[in-house]
Amino acid sequence: MESGALAREAAAAAEEKKAANIVVLDLRPVTPIADYFVICSASNVTQARAVADHIEERLDRREVGKRHREGYDTGRWILLDYGDVVVHVFHEHERDYYNLERLWGDAAIVPLPAR
């Protein structure tokens, strides 16, 4: 699956689990570490895990292999590494604190379809 489509698929899965403030950053012109970041928020640890689980399940059905997962145990910042796409599922407080959108401010925000 092409990295842009993968990022949009992950964002759609997050939206299905009611993740908030979903943003996809296009990192291709900015850094070689990934093509896209998908960033979203959850209001509590249980929801953060549910969002991460749903993204993993949906991408598994598409036979997209995950390289690594971190932060699931604490549920405050769950990182799902799909190589060219890295998904960040934040608890609201951690999202405000780390503010990845500001840190990667040179990256363009990818418009997502209205649902």
Steps between C-alpha positions, in 0.01 A plus 500: 500500500633843406601706804246780443216247474630323811499828695144576389391146592650534848330838544164354393540214749578749777191699410286185522601470866420867563859621528513879515700758308635261236785650300713349225836670444685458170863468609649410159649845429617541860671179617590150383378331822144447370271614222205577726405540865142430600427675831181469701370542854301287740328620814619210716733200504225254410405697192865543396547122509172446312609744227842332468342153495254602228773654283708183536204274417399703197853513360554129575193424285674692221812290565708800605772385736575703809869534588463603861257613769589699812310653789201267497543396864471853633262621227617860525689513166464194281729489199430264210789480253405390150829610344403786270204585725521551876177525697493690831199442726525747785312552823380863476744630762806342336393629160488855635835459673698349211321698227642308204322729256711792624817290514446394137358838400671493159294195399183556301169387647326253271131580453277212607159428350205627701297219650 
